[in-house]
Amino acid sequence: MSGAGDEPFITAVKPLVDAMGGELLPPDEAGPDDVVLSWQGAEVVAVRLPQLADSLDHILAAMERKRGKPLADLDRKAKQEVVRALEARGAFSVRHGVETVASALGVSRFTVYNYLNREKGS
């Protein structure tokens, strides 16, 4: 994918790309929607970004890993914090975002809307 001198750069960006649910590719395999990254004047690696819906699934999985248990097992206050964090990241602008989050939290869509409205009212 790159020359030996580029490895530190790829090592540095890989966790970010993984967290986003993206994929690293050789620059010559980049498509029109991929982002080609350059390092020291040379194209080193291309990043294929995920679809927004895939990103939401990735974010939810990362939140579960961070908390060490399924989001559905969290208490109400923790679920409200998750909804606030997801709203800040634009999760509810994604098609079926509320349904996806409700399913992950083990609550109804109505409950997610209540959490969102409660935050706006306070």
The 8 nearest C-alpha neighbors of each residue, nearest first, counted from 0:
[[1, 25, 44, 24, 43, 2, 26, 23],
 [2, 0, 43, 5, 3, 44, 6, 25],
 [1, 3, 4, 5, 6, 0, 43, 41],
 [2, 4, 5, 6, 1, 7, 0, 8],
 [5, 3, 2, 6, 7, 1, 8, 38],
 [4, 6, 8, 3, 2, 7, 1, 9],
 [5, 7, 9, 8, 3, 4, 10, 2],
 [8, 6, 10, 9, 5, 11, 4, 3],
 [7, 9, 11, 5, 6, 10, 12, 38],
 [10, 8, 6, 12, 11, 7, 13, 5],
 [11, 9, 7, 8, 13, 12, 6, 14],
 [10, 12, 8, 9, 13, 7, 14, 15],
 [13, 11, 9, 15, 10, 14, 16, 8],
 [12, 14, 16, 15, 10, 11, 9, 17],
 [15, 13, 17, 16, 12, 18, 11, 10],
 [14, 16, 18, 17, 13, 12, 19, 11],
 [15, 17, 21, 13, 19, 18, 14, 20],
 [18, 16, 20, 14, 19, 15, 21, 13],
 [19, 17, 15, 20, 16, 14, 57, 21],
 [20, 18, 16, 17, 21, 54, 15, 57],
 [19, 21, 17, 18, 49, 57, 54, 16],
 [22, 20, 48, 16, 49, 19, 47, 17],
 [21, 23, 47, 46, 24, 16, 48, 20],
 [22, 24, 46, 45, 47, 44, 21, 25],
 [25, 23, 45, 44, 26, 46, 28, 22],
 [24, 26, 0, 44, 28, 27, 45, 29],
 [27, 25, 45, 44, 29, 28, 35, 24],
 [26, 28, 25, 29, 45, 24, 30, 44],
 [29, 27, 26, 25, 24, 30, 45, 33],
 [30, 28, 26, 27, 33, 45, 31, 24],
 [29, 31, 33, 32, 28, 47, 34, 27],
 [30, 32, 33, 29, 34, 35, 47, 28],
 [33, 31, 30, 34, 47, 29, 48, 46],
 [34, 32, 47, 30, 29, 46, 31, 45],
 [33, 35, 46, 45, 36, 47, 32, 29],
 [34, 36, 45, 44, 26, 46, 33, 37],
 [37, 35, 44, 42, 45, 43, 34, 38],
 [36, 38, 42, 41, 43, 40, 35, 39],
 [39, 37, 40, 41, 43, 42, 36, 5],
 [38, 40, 41, 37, 42, 5, 43, 4],
 [39, 41, 38, 37, 42, 43, 36, 5],
 [40, 42, 37, 38, 39, 43, 36, 5],
 [43, 41, 37, 36, 44, 26, 38, 35],
 [44, 42, 37, 1, 41, 36, 38, 26],
 [43, 45, 26, 25, 36, 35, 24, 42],
 [44, 46, 35, 26, 24, 34, 23, 25],
 [47, 45, 23, 34, 33, 22, 48, 24],
 [46, 48, 33, 22, 21, 23, 49, 34],
 [47, 49, 21, 46, 33, 22, 50, 20],
 [50, 48, 21, 20, 53, 54, 51, 47],
 [49, 51, 53, 52, 54, 48, 20, 55],
 [52, 50, 54, 53, 49, 55, 93, 90],
 [51, 53, 55, 54, 50, 93, 56, 94],
 [54, 52, 56, 50, 51, 55, 49, 57],
 [53, 55, 57, 51, 52, 56, 20, 49],
 [56, 54, 58, 52, 57, 53, 59, 90],
 [55, 57, 53, 59, 54, 58, 60, 52],
 [58, 56, 54, 60, 55, 59, 20, 61],
 [59, 57, 55, 61, 60, 56, 54, 62],
 [58, 60, 62, 56, 61, 57, 55, 63],
 [61, 59, 63, 57, 62, 58, 56, 64],
 [60, 62, 64, 58, 63, 59, 65, 57],
 [63, 61, 65, 59, 60, 64, 66, 58],
 [64, 62, 60, 66, 61, 69, 65, 68],
 [65, 63, 67, 61, 62, 66, 60, 68],
 [66, 64, 62, 63, 67, 61, 68, 60],
 [65, 67, 63, 64, 68, 62, 69, 70],
 [66, 68, 64, 65, 63, 69, 62, 70],
 [69, 67, 63, 66, 70, 72, 64, 73],
 [68, 70, 71, 63, 72, 67, 73, 66],
 [69, 71, 104, 72, 73, 63, 103, 68],
 [70, 72, 104, 105, 69, 73, 103, 106],
 [73, 71, 70, 69, 74, 68, 104, 105],
 [74, 72, 70, 71, 77, 78, 75, 69],
 [73, 75, 77, 76, 78, 72, 71, 79],
 [74, 76, 78, 77, 79, 73, 80, 72],
 [77, 75, 79, 78, 74, 80, 73, 81],
 [76, 78, 80, 79, 74, 75, 73, 81],
 [79, 77, 81, 75, 80, 76, 73, 74],
 [78, 80, 82, 76, 77, 81, 114, 75],
 [81, 79, 77, 83, 78, 82, 84, 76],
 [82, 80, 78, 84, 79, 83, 85, 77],
 [81, 83, 85, 79, 80, 84, 86, 78],
 [84, 82, 80, 86, 81, 85, 79, 87],
 [85, 83, 81, 87, 82, 86, 80, 88],
 [86, 84, 88, 82, 90, 87, 83, 81],
 [85, 87, 89, 83, 88, 84, 90, 82],
 [88, 86, 84, 85, 89, 83, 90, 82],
 [89, 87, 85, 86, 90, 84, 91, 83],
 [90, 88, 86, 91, 87, 92, 85, 93],
 [91, 89, 85, 86, 92, 88, 93, 96],
 [90, 92, 96, 93, 89, 97, 86, 85],
 [91, 93, 90, 89, 94, 96, 95, 86],
 [94, 92, 96, 91, 90, 95, 52, 51],
 [93, 95, 96, 92, 52, 91, 97, 51],
 [96, 94, 98, 97, 99, 93, 91, 52],
 [97, 95, 91, 93, 99, 94, 98, 90],
 [96, 98, 100, 99, 95, 91, 101, 108],
 [97, 99, 101, 95, 96, 100, 108, 102],
 [100, 98, 96, 102, 97, 101, 95, 103],
 [99, 101, 103, 97, 102, 98, 104, 96],
 [102, 100, 98, 106, 104, 108, 103, 99],
 [101, 103, 105, 99, 100, 104, 98, 106],
 [104, 102, 100, 101, 105, 71, 70, 99],
 [105, 103, 71, 70, 101, 102, 106, 100],
 [104, 106, 71, 102, 103, 101, 107, 70],
 [107, 105, 101, 104, 110, 102, 108, 111],
 [106, 108, 110, 109, 101, 111, 105, 102],
 [107, 109, 111, 110, 101, 98, 97, 112],
 [108, 110, 112, 107, 111, 113, 106, 101],
 [111, 109, 113, 107, 108, 112, 106, 114],
 [110, 112, 114, 108, 113, 109, 101, 115],
 [113, 111, 115, 109, 110, 114, 116, 108],
 [114, 112, 110, 116, 111, 115, 117, 109],
 [113, 115, 111, 117, 112, 116, 79, 110],
 [114, 116, 112, 118, 113, 117, 111, 119],
 [117, 115, 113, 119, 118, 114, 112, 120],
 [118, 116, 120, 114, 119, 115, 113, 121],
 [117, 119, 116, 115, 121, 120, 114, 83],
 [120, 118, 116, 117, 121, 115, 114, 113],
 [121, 119, 117, 118, 116, 115, 114, 113],
 [120, 118, 119, 117, 116, 115, 114, 113]]
